[in-house]
Amino acid sequence: MAKEANDGTGNTPFDPANYLETAEDIRYYLEAAMEGNDAKHIASALGDVARSKGMTEIARQTGLGRQALYNALSKNGNPTLETLTAVLDALGLQLSVQPKAA
C-alpha cells in the first residue's frame, strides 16, 4: 500500500520507493532505469530502491553514512563504484555485464 504524504498544497508527490515491494518490482525498476545509460538516473533509481528497504538499514549494512547515501543516490548524486557495489550487495543484488541487443 502506498505511503504517500501530502506536500502541504493538497497534492501528494509521487515517490517510487512506496511501490517497490517485491524483488521482481525492484529488478524491473532498476533494469528500466539502466536502459537509458544515464548515470544520474541510475543513481536516483538505486536511491529509490534503498529508501524502499530503509536507508538506515542500508547504511548500517554498507558501513556508510545515511546522509552520504542519500546524497550519493539522489538525482544529483554521483556514487563511487565502491558505494554502488556496497548498496547493491546490501540489497542482495550484483552488477553483471551482457552484450547489448543488436
PATOR-649539 format. One record per residue: x, y, z of N, C-alpha, C in turn; chain; residue number from 1; residue in one letter. Coordinates in steps of 0.001 Angstrom, whole numbers. Example, Ala and Ser with C-alpha at 12.3 -4.5 7.8 and 13.67 -1.06 7.14 Angstrom:
BEGIN
<site n_u="13190" n_v="-5690" n_w="7800" ca_u="12300" ca_v="-4500" ca_w="7800" c_u="13200" c_v="-3300" c_w="7800" cadena="A" num="1" residuo="A"/>
<site n_u="12850" n_v="-2250" n_w="7080" ca_u="13670" ca_v="-1060" ca_w="7140" c_u="12900" c_v="30" c_w="7870" cadena="A" num="2" residuo="S"/>
END
This chain:
BEGIN
<site n_u="838" n_v="-1186" n_w="0" ca_u="0" ca_v="0" ca_w="0" c_u="877" c_v="1241" c_w="0" cadena="A" num="1" residuo="M"/>
<site n_u="517" n_v="2234" n_w="-758" ca_u="1297" ca_v="3464" ca_w="-870" c_u="1318" c_v="4213" c_w="448" cadena="A" num="2" residuo="A"/>
<site n_u="2442" n_v="4873" n_w="707" ca_u="2626" ca_v="5626" ca_w="1937" c_u="2884" c_v="7089" c_w="1610" cadena="A" num="3" residuo="K"/>
<site n_u="2160" n_v="7629" n_w="648" ca_u="2379" ca_v="8996" ca_w="197" c_u="1952" c_v="9973" c_w="1281" cadena="A" num="4" residuo="E"/>
<site n_u="2633" n_v="11114" n_w="1338" ca_u="2301" ca_v="12166" ca_w="2280" c_u="1924" c_v="13418" c_w="1508" cadena="A" num="5" residuo="A"/>
<site n_u="965" n_v="14159" n_w="2025" ca_u="550" ca_v="15405" ca_w="1407" c_u="1690" c_v="16398" c_w="1510" cadena="A" num="6" residuo="N"/>
<site n_u="1942" n_v="17158" n_w="443" ca_u="3062" ca_v="18107" ca_w="424" c_u="2678" c_v="19489" c_w="924" cadena="A" num="7" residuo="D"/>
<site n_u="1493" n_v="19663" n_w="1480" ca_u="1056" ca_v="20945" ca_w="2001" c_u="248" c_v="21747" c_w="990" cadena="A" num="8" residuo="G"/>
<site n_u="252" n_v="21354" n_w="-257" ca_u="-501" ca_v="22056" ca_w="-1292" c_u="-1776" c_v="21306" c_w="-1644" cadena="A" num="9" residuo="T"/>
<site n_u="-2007" n_v="20210" n_w="-989" ca_u="-3142" ca_v="19369" ca_w="-1336" c_u="-2768" c_v="18294" c_w="-2330" cadena="A" num="10" residuo="G"/>
<site n_u="-1560" n_v="18384" n_w="-2855" ca_u="-1063" ca_v="17383" ca_w="-3802" c_u="-188" c_v="16382" c_w="-3073" cadena="A" num="11" residuo="N"/>
<site n_u="-198" n_v="15183" n_w="-3561" ca_u="642" ca_v="14139" ca_w="-2999" c_u="1734" c_v="13815" c_w="-4002" cadena="A" num="12" residuo="T"/>
<site n_u="2990" n_v="14142" n_w="-3672" ca_u="4066" ca_v="13852" ca_w="-4619" c_u="4258" c_v="12344" c_w="-4790" cadena="A" num="13" residuo="P"/>
<site n_u="4552" n_v="11951" n_w="-6005" ca_u="4781" ca_v="10548" ca_w="-6291" c_u="6165" c_v="10149" c_w="-5804" cadena="A" num="14" residuo="F"/>
<site n_u="6246" n_v="9042" n_w="-5099" ca_u="7529" ca_v="8517" ca_w="-4630" c_u="7591" c_v="7042" c_w="-5006" cadena="A" num="15" residuo="D"/>
<site n_u="8436" n_v="6696" n_w="-5998" ca_u="8510" ca_v="5306" ca_w="-6435" c_u="8876" c_v="4341" c_w="-5313" cadena="A" num="16" residuo="P"/>
<site n_u="9610" n_v="4820" n_w="-4315" ca_u="10026" ca_v="3938" ca_w="-3216" c_u="8817" c_v="3304" c_w="-2521" cadena="A" num="17" residuo="A"/>
<site n_u="7694" n_v="3993" n_w="-2562" ca_u="6491" ca_v="3467" ca_w="-1910" c_u="5862" c_v="2299" c_w="-2660" cadena="A" num="18" residuo="N"/>
<site n_u="6319" n_v="2034" n_w="-3867" ca_u="5712" ca_v="997" ca_w="-4696" c_u="6653" c_v="-155" c_w="-5024" cadena="A" num="19" residuo="Y"/>
<site n_u="7860" n_v="-102" n_w="-4517" ca_u="8843" ca_v="-1161" ca_w="-4777" c_u="8768" c_v="-2177" c_w="-3638" cadena="A" num="20" residuo="L"/>
<site n_u="7870" n_v="-3114" n_w="-3780" ca_u="7578" ca_v="-4025" ca_w="-2678" c_u="8203" c_v="-5405" c_w="-2832" cadena="A" num="21" residuo="E"/>
<site n_u="8365" n_v="-5869" n_w="-4063" ca_u="8874" ca_v="-7226" ca_w="-4269" c_u="10227" c_v="-7186" c_w="-4968" cadena="A" num="22" residuo="T"/>
<site n_u="10930" n_v="-8303" n_w="-4906" ca_u="12212" ca_v="-8414" ca_w="-5610" c_u="12011" c_v="-8206" c_w="-7109" cadena="A" num="23" residuo="A"/>
<site n_u="10896" n_v="-8673" n_w="-7630" ca_u="10601" ca_v="-8501" ca_w="-9054" c_u="10355" c_v="-7031" c_w="-9389" cadena="A" num="24" residuo="E"/>
<site n_u="9615" n_v="-6316" n_w="-8528" ca_u="9403" ca_v="-4872" ca_w="-8720" c_u="10749" c_v="-4161" c_w="-8824" cadena="A" num="25" residuo="D"/>
<site n_u="11627" n_v="-4476" n_w="-7903" ca_u="12939" ca_v="-3827" ca_w="-7829" c_u="13764" c_v="-4153" c_w="-9063" cadena="A" num="26" residuo="I"/>
<site n_u="13782" n_v="-5404" n_w="-9454" ca_u="14563" ca_v="-5808" ca_w="-10624" c_u="14110" c_v="-5065" c_w="-11877" cadena="A" num="27" residuo="R"/>
<site n_u="12807" n_v="-5067" n_w="-12124" ca_u="12283" ca_v="-4398" ca_w="-13315" c_u="12524" c_v="-2888" c_w="-13259" cadena="A" num="28" residuo="Y"/>
<site n_u="12382" n_v="-2307" n_w="-12086" ca_u="12595" ca_v="-867" ca_w="-11927" c_u="14044" c_v="-499" c_w="-12246" cadena="A" num="29" residuo="Y"/>
<site n_u="14992" n_v="-1252" n_w="-11701" ca_u="16397" ca_v="-965" ca_w="-11967" c_u="16774" c_v="-1271" c_w="-13417" cadena="A" num="30" residuo="L"/>
<site n_u="16237" n_v="-2337" n_w="-13979" ca_u="16505" ca_v="-2636" ca_w="-15390" c_u="16021" c_v="-1497" c_w="-16276" cadena="A" num="31" residuo="E"/>
<site n_u="14839" n_v="-979" n_w="-16002" ca_u="14311" ca_v="133" ca_w="-16796" c_u="15176" c_v="1373" c_w="-16626" cadena="A" num="32" residuo="A"/>
<site n_u="15635" n_v="1628" n_w="-15422" ca_u="16485" ca_v="2796" ca_w="-15163" c_u="17808" c_v="2690" c_w="-15916" cadena="A" num="33" residuo="A"/>
<site n_u="18318" n_v="1494" n_w="-16052" ca_u="19617" ca_v="1300" ca_w="-16703" c_u="19539" c_v="1357" c_w="-18225" cadena="A" num="34" residuo="M"/>
<site n_u="18356" n_v="1222" n_w="-18778" ca_u="18209" ca_v="1226" ca_w="-20234" c_u="18683" c_v="2529" c_w="-20870" cadena="A" num="35" residuo="E"/>
<site n_u="18552" n_v="3639" n_w="-20158" ca_u="18915" ca_v="4923" ca_w="-20735" c_u="20384" c_v="5276" c_w="-20609" cadena="A" num="36" residuo="G"/>
<site n_u="21154" n_v="4466" n_w="-19911" ca_u="22585" ca_v="4732" ca_w="-19699" c_u="22851" c_v="6112" c_w="-19106" cadena="A" num="37" residuo="N"/>
<site n_u="21928" n_v="6625" n_w="-18306" ca_u="22077" ca_v="7916" ca_w="-17644" c_u="22488" c_v="7648" c_w="-16193" cadena="A" num="38" residuo="D"/>
<site n_u="23746" n_v="7921" n_w="-15881" ca_u="24289" ca_v="7593" ca_w="-14564" c_u="23495" c_v="8240" c_w="-13428" cadena="A" num="39" residuo="A"/>
<site n_u="23071" n_v="9472" n_w="-13596" ca_u="22310" ca_v="10158" ca_w="-12544" c_u="20940" c_v="9503" c_w="-12343" cadena="A" num="40" residuo="K"/>
<site n_u="20322" n_v="9088" n_w="-13430" ca_u="19025" ca_v="8409" ca_w="-13312" c_u="19194" c_v="7054" c_w="-12621" cadena="A" num="41" residuo="H"/>
<site n_u="20248" n_v="6344" n_w="-12950" ca_u="20517" ca_v="5055" ca_w="-12317" c_u="20767" c_v="5237" c_w="-10821" cadena="A" num="42" residuo="I"/>
<site n_u="21569" n_v="6235" n_w="-10464" ca_u="21851" ca_v="6505" ca_w="-9048" c_u="20567" c_v="6843" c_w="-8301" cadena="A" num="43" residuo="A"/>
<site n_u="19731" n_v="7672" n_w="-8914" ca_u="18472" ca_v="8057" ca_w="-8292" c_u="17542" c_v="6851" c_w="-8124" cadena="A" num="44" residuo="S"/>
<site n_u="17473" n_v="5998" n_w="-9141" ca_u="16637" ca_v="4793" ca_w="-9059" c_u="17141" c_v="3869" c_w="-7958" cadena="A" num="45" residuo="A"/>
<site n_u="18448" n_v="3735" n_w="-7842" ca_u="19012" ca_v="2908" ca_w="-6775" c_u="18683" c_v="3528" c_w="-5411" cadena="A" num="46" residuo="L"/>
<site n_u="18683" n_v="4856" n_w="-5351" ca_u="18267" ca_v="5538" ca_w="-4121" c_u="16817" c_v="5252" c_w="-3782" cadena="A" num="47" residuo="G"/>
<site n_u="15947" n_v="5217" n_w="-4790" ca_u="14541" ca_v="4864" ca_w="-4558" c_u="14438" c_v="3464" c_w="-3966" cadena="A" num="48" residuo="D"/>
<site n_u="15206" n_v="2541" n_w="-4519" ca_u="15178" ca_v="1162" ca_w="-4025" c_u="15704" c_v="1111" c_w="-2587" cadena="A" num="49" residuo="V"/>
<site n_u="16806" n_v="1804" n_w="-2329" ca_u="17372" ca_v="1813" ca_w="-973" c_u="16371" c_v="2396" c_w="28" cadena="A" num="50" residuo="A"/>
<site n_u="15685" n_v="3469" n_w="-359" ca_u="14671" ca_v="4044" ca_w="528" c_u="13512" c_v="3082" c_w="745" cadena="A" num="51" residuo="R"/>
<site n_u="13169" n_v="2308" n_w="-275" ca_u="12072" ca_v="1351" ca_w="-124" c_u="12412" c_v="276" c_w="907" cadena="A" num="52" residuo="S"/>
<site n_u="13691" n_v="-8" n_w="1055" ca_u="14144" ca_v="-1015" ca_w="2010" c_u="14517" c_v="-407" c_w="3356" cadena="A" num="53" residuo="K"/>
<site n_u="14650" n_v="920" n_w="3409" ca_u="15029" ca_v="1600" ca_w="4645" c_u="16478" c_v="2060" c_w="4566" cadena="A" num="54" residuo="G"/>
<site n_u="16675" n_v="3344" n_w="4367" ca_u="18026" ca_v="3871" ca_w="4184" c_u="18887" c_v="3650" c_w="5423" cadena="A" num="55" residuo="M"/>
<site n_u="18298" n_v="3699" n_w="6605" ca_u="19071" ca_v="3467" ca_w="7829" c_u="19646" c_v="2062" c_w="7829" cadena="A" num="56" residuo="T"/>
<site n_u="18852" n_v="1090" n_w="7422" ca_u="19320" ca_v="-302" ca_w="7381" c_u="20385" c_v="-487" c_w="6306" cadena="A" num="57" residuo="E"/>
<site n_u="20189" n_v="130" n_w="5151" ca_u="21186" ca_v="38" ca_w="4075" c_u="22492" c_v="673" c_w="4541" cadena="A" num="58" residuo="I"/>
<site n_u="22415" n_v="1808" n_w="5216" ca_u="23613" ca_v="2468" ca_w="5742" c_u="24330" c_v="1554" c_w="6733" cadena="A" num="59" residuo="A"/>
<site n_u="23567" n_v="910" n_w="7602" ca_u="24173" ca_v="3" ca_w="8579" c_u="24882" c_v="-1151" c_w="7883" cadena="A" num="60" residuo="R"/>
<site n_u="24238" n_v="-1739" n_w="6889" ca_u="24812" ca_v="-2887" ca_w="6191" c_u="26043" c_v="-2523" c_w="5369" cadena="A" num="61" residuo="Q"/>
<site n_u="26060" n_v="-1314" n_w="4831" ca_u="27176" ca_v="-913" ca_w="3984" c_u="28313" c_v="-273" c_w="4775" cadena="A" num="62" residuo="T"/>
<site n_u="28021" n_v="181" n_w="5994" ca_u="29024" ca_v="893" ca_w="6785" c_u="29195" c_v="2331" c_w="6323" cadena="A" num="63" residuo="G"/>
<site n_u="28273" n_v="2817" n_w="5513" ca_u="28322" ca_v="4187" ca_w="5009" c_u="27311" c_v="5035" c_w="5772" cadena="A" num="64" residuo="L"/>
<site n_u="27550" n_v="6322" n_w="5817" ca_u="26630" ca_v="7224" ca_w="6500" c_u="25317" c_v="7354" c_w="5754" cadena="A" num="65" residuo="G"/>
<site n_u="24241" n_v="7440" n_w="6519" ca_u="22911" ca_v="7545" ca_w="5928" c_u="22804" c_v="8791" c_w="5042" cadena="A" num="66" residuo="R"/>
<site n_u="23265" n_v="9942" n_w="5542" ca_u="23177" ca_v="11170" ca_w="4760" c_u="24059" c_v="11089" c_w="3517" cadena="A" num="67" residuo="Q"/>
<site n_u="25209" n_v="10459" n_w="3643" ca_u="26095" ca_v="10289" ca_w="2482" c_u="25409" c_v="9440" c_w="1416" cadena="A" num="68" residuo="A"/>
<site n_u="24664" n_v="8420" n_w="1841" ca_u="23929" ca_v="7593" ca_w="886" c_u="22810" c_v="8385" c_w="220" cadena="A" num="69" residuo="L"/>
<site n_u="22061" n_v="9163" n_w="1028" ca_u="21016" ca_v="9995" ca_w="439" c_u="21608" c_v="10907" c_w="-627" cadena="A" num="70" residuo="Y"/>
<site n_u="22754" n_v="11516" n_w="-342" ca_u="23389" ca_v="12429" ca_w="-1296" c_u="23874" c_v="11685" c_w="-2535" cadena="A" num="71" residuo="N"/>
<site n_u="24572" n_v="10574" n_w="-2347" ca_u="25140" ca_v="9828" ca_w="-3473" c_u="24058" c_v="9240" c_w="-4365" cadena="A" num="72" residuo="A"/>
<site n_u="22935" n_v="8856" n_w="-3763" ca_u="21872" ca_v="8183" ca_w="-4506" c_u="20692" c_v="9105" c_w="-4799" cadena="A" num="73" residuo="L"/>
<site n_u="20989" n_v="10374" n_w="-4964" ca_u="19959" ca_v="11351" ca_w="-5288" c_u="19997" c_v="11670" c_w="-6783" cadena="A" num="74" residuo="S"/>
<site n_u="19089" n_v="12516" n_w="-7221" ca_u="19043" ca_v="12900" ca_w="-8637" c_u="20328" c_v="13582" c_w="-9075" cadena="A" num="75" residuo="K"/>
<site n_u="21013" n_v="14228" n_w="-8158" ca_u="22265" ca_v="14906" ca_w="-8485" c_u="23477" c_v="14164" c_w="-7930" cadena="A" num="76" residuo="N"/>
<site n_u="23262" n_v="12956" n_w="-7453" ca_u="24353" ca_v="12179" ca_w="-6875" c_u="25275" c_v="11592" c_w="-7929" cadena="A" num="77" residuo="G"/>
<site n_u="26422" n_v="11177" n_w="-7465" ca_u="27404" ca_v="10538" ca_w="-8329" c_u="28171" c_v="9527" c_w="-7467" cadena="A" num="78" residuo="N"/>
<site n_u="27538" n_v="8392" n_w="-7167" ca_u="28177" ca_v="7438" ca_w="-6259" c_u="29424" c_v="6818" c_w="-6869" cadena="A" num="79" residuo="P"/>
<site n_u="30368" n_v="6520" n_w="-6002" ca_u="31551" ca_v="5798" ca_w="-6460" c_u="31150" c_v="4359" c_w="-6767" cadena="A" num="80" residuo="T"/>
<site n_u="31987" n_v="3679" n_w="-7495" ca_u="31735" ca_v="2271" ca_w="-7775" c_u="31691" c_v="1487" c_w="-6470" cadena="A" num="81" residuo="L"/>
<site n_u="32526" n_v="1867" n_w="-5515" ca_u="32535" ca_v="1200" ca_w="-4207" c_u="31188" c_v="1362" c_w="-3500" cadena="A" num="82" residuo="E"/>
<site n_u="30631" n_v="2571" n_w="-3532" ca_u="29314" ca_v="2802" ca_w="-2920" c_u="28250" c_v="2021" c_w="-3658" cadena="A" num="83" residuo="T"/>
<site n_u="28289" n_v="2069" n_w="-4966" ca_u="27316" ca_v="1359" ca_w="-5788" c_u="27306" c_v="-133" c_w="-5475" cadena="A" num="84" residuo="L"/>
<site n_u="28480" n_v="-749" n_w="-5453" ca_u="28528" ca_v="-2194" ca_w="-5206" c_u="28138" c_v="-2525" c_w="-3763" cadena="A" num="85" residuo="T"/>
<site n_u="28468" n_v="-1647" n_w="-2815" ca_u="28082" ca_v="-1886" ca_w="-1423" c_u="26564" c_v="-1848" c_w="-1266" cadena="A" num="86" residuo="A"/>
<site n_u="25929" n_v="-876" n_w="-1899" ca_u="24468" ca_v="-766" ca_w="-1818" c_u="23812" c_v="-1953" c_w="-2511" cadena="A" num="87" residuo="V"/>
<site n_u="24281" n_v="-2290" n_w="-3693" ca_u="23720" ca_v="-3450" ca_w="-4388" c_u="23860" c_v="-4709" c_w="-3548" cadena="A" num="88" residuo="L"/>
<site n_u="25023" n_v="-4892" n_w="-2910" ca_u="25239" ca_v="-6063" ca_w="-2061" c_u="24252" c_v="-6063" c_w="-890" cadena="A" num="89" residuo="D"/>
<site n_u="24047" n_v="-4906" n_w="-272" ca_u="23102" ca_v="-4809" ca_w="844" c_u="21678" c_v="-5132" c_w="403" cadena="A" num="90" residuo="A"/>
<site n_u="21393" n_v="-4869" n_w="-861" ca_u="20067" ca_v="-5168" ca_w="-1410" c_u="19958" c_v="-6594" c_w="-1945" cadena="A" num="91" residuo="L"/>
<site n_u="21065" n_v="-7342" n_w="-1875" ca_u="21063" ca_v="-8707" ca_w="-2397" c_u="21154" c_v="-8746" c_w="-3902" cadena="A" num="92" residuo="G"/>
<site n_u="21763" n_v="-7716" n_w="-4494" ca_u="21897" ca_v="-7620" ca_w="-5948" c_u="23369" c_v="-7531" c_w="-6320" cadena="A" num="93" residuo="L"/>
<site n_u="23648" n_v="-7706" n_w="-7608" ca_u="25022" ca_v="-7565" ca_w="-8097" c_u="25004" c_v="-7030" c_w="-9513" cadena="A" num="94" residuo="Q"/>
<site n_u="26098" n_v="-6402" n_w="-9896" ca_u="26253" ca_v="-5936" ca_w="-11271" c_u="26586" c_v="-7125" c_w="-12163" cadena="A" num="95" residuo="L"/>
<site n_u="26161" n_v="-7053" n_w="-13403" ca_u="26563" ca_v="-8057" ca_w="-14372" c_u="26723" c_v="-7363" c_w="-15724" cadena="A" num="96" residuo="S"/>
<site n_u="27451" n_v="-7995" n_w="-16605" ca_u="27699" ca_v="-7449" ca_w="-17926" c_u="27170" c_v="-8426" c_w="-18950" cadena="A" num="97" residuo="V"/>
<site n_u="26500" n_v="-7880" n_w="-19955" ca_u="25997" ca_v="-8710" ca_w="-21042" c_u="26062" c_v="-7905" c_w="-22333" cadena="A" num="98" residuo="Q"/>
<site n_u="26095" n_v="-8572" n_w="-23455" ca_u="26156" ca_v="-7855" ca_w="-24722" c_u="24910" c_v="-7010" c_w="-24933" cadena="A" num="99" residuo="P"/>
<site n_u="25094" n_v="-5879" n_w="-25599" ca_u="23965" ca_v="-5048" ca_w="-25964" c_u="23123" c_v="-5771" c_w="-27010" cadena="A" num="100" residuo="K"/>
<site n_u="21827" n_v="-5486" n_w="-26967" ca_u="20957" ca_v="-6027" ca_w="-28006" c_u="21283" c_v="-5336" c_w="-29316" cadena="A" num="101" residuo="A"/>
<site n_u="21243" n_v="-6074" n_w="-30397" ca_u="21587" ca_v="-5511" ca_w="-31711" c_u="20586" c_v="-4483" c_w="-32170" cadena="A" num="102" residuo="A"/>
END
